[in-house]
């Protein structure tokens, strides 16, 4: 593996770490950035990837002074109310000491796209929220919502993640696995397992979908008395006959899952999951999605790096941690041509803006409607394929929602950049330079920078008074955060 040449701790090193934190996290506050610069690039990559060493105590900060606010509605119940679950997740994006874990949770949420509305339609809004977002440590029945499952497996073993998703209550509702029984196979999960979750299109036949559906017959839900639905293998509903595929299921090349007794039939599903995780198309497909998410959506992918990432995936027996380490330490990740070469998702844009502008007095609840208007409502992807990343985020309505959100941040009564900007208020030029640095904005084109400076200078001579700095700082933040340049990370 060829690793990135690591710069020192000067401005060049800080810029690379800013890039890393935008991609492998949601940006950084100045204090966070300084701490990571002290670690250096390699140390920061290790800190982000080996996040288990950082206590996951962020939820205990909810409601505490000095952090983004939440808006309770007669109590804050993220395991029972999907709006509160969305608030908690945005809060975690902004404040978690494990930013890469949250970033990968967002990646998997799109990869295994599951909509709350269908789960709530089956079981009601309260149970639907529980199956999407409950934390076992907070739930008397130890229910683990899907997002907690994805968070737990964020950089774990991909095969293990597939098994967990296949048994997940929300997924069994979303793709109708709970109705899949012998004699009446339901094909949705088997199809998406191959097409969306692993191998991709044009790698399997319709016969494989039918065989896969039979493999998962009996993978169902049960509800003990006074409890909640959980996975149950119902042996009597399993198709015990042999299932033949057009691609190898076993390492020796065998393509047939043998007939098994009903009691042993759950192994059929485990065998197929291992097969699709091992399939030669799965590693490259995951590598391409990770490349787009962490490196660049603009221009041609670097196929050499794609091949390297796929090789690490197979050589590590499907572990994601070494794959991410290889990606983040690659020269391609550090290449300056790949900076500001990704379109920010609404969740990324909102969390980054909160971190960089500051959140004092701002409730994460006030991000939810704007995010939806931008095209992304957490826990509600549009379909089984998830959200379509890229320039499609920037429709007229989506961009207007981003500009309006920037305005709401900048006009917040407790907008704390006003105070911070005072030390840089000697001139319009120094104020603009401070804000561009604070907001880790890209190098604006000369005409854009000139327009920002014209705004800062407008309105008479510069006095540096508190009212002048307050007004100009808020206006500049609105223009910068709402600009097209800021939407690229």
Order of alpha helices (4+ residues) and beta strands (2+ residues): alpha-alpha-alpha-alpha-alpha-alpha-alpha-alpha-alpha-alpha-alpha-beta-beta-beta-beta-alpha-alpha-alpha-alpha-alpha-alpha-alpha-alpha-alpha-alpha-alpha-alpha
